[in-house]
Amino acid sequence: MPPIAFVAAREVGHHRRAGGVGVGAARMHAVESGKDLADHTMIAFGGAAPLHAARLCGKLGIGALLIPPGAGVGSAIGFLRAPFGFESVRSACSRLDAFDAAQVNGLSSELRDEATAFVRQGAGEGPLRIECTAFMRYVGQGWEVPVEIEVREYRPGDGAVLRALFDEAYARLFGRVIDRLGVEIVSWSLRAASEVPPPATIPRTGPERAAVSTGSRRLFDARPVGSKRLRWSSARPCAPAISSRDRR
């Protein structure tokens, strides 16, 4: 095999290996989220993602692939279009069965003032979007569930409202709740961001015309090589290779 073919085979091996890593990660994320990947559309953006997307769709059973304009620099486009925002975070542990509305309102006000003051420096006096998240858990657990809550003045009896929101979020993740266990809030997060109008929706369209080729070039296609054709004692492969013996 000429040297250029060895280089091509090596690059194909790298390409397929990278695709395999992506397939494994996508399957694990789908299992953890309880989703069926076949029901979704793959969007390819960033770096060389469009080069891998079609092969990944085939391996994952995804029938729809979207490659937007400027896909290779999609992250940069998103950065330029993203709203100006800031997130304030505080650790403040409190149990819901001993809910202290005054403490919660004071903490929420402090977080809001801090976040909005920073955002105003870059977004001016325009409208802001405010989101607050309480990280809750059953007392004694080692990890928390993020629960989005309203940004408002809370009253002494609102601990039950937050408990209901936690139960809903916990059941959505794990399919059930644990009765007779106390719930506590471990930390708080409040995010302020400038309002950005959503992009215009583009309707799905079918093919308007047949694709026309404007040129051609040689394409390397990796194919299996029978073990009888390999002479490992006289030559070493210069590209990724998988050796297997046919035991039939």
Helices and strands as residue ranges (DSSP letters): H 3-33, G 37-39, E 41-43, H 49-60, E 64-66, G 71-73, H 74-81, E 85-95, G 96-98, H 101-123, E 128-138, E 145-149, G 156-158, H 159-174, E 183-194, G 227-229
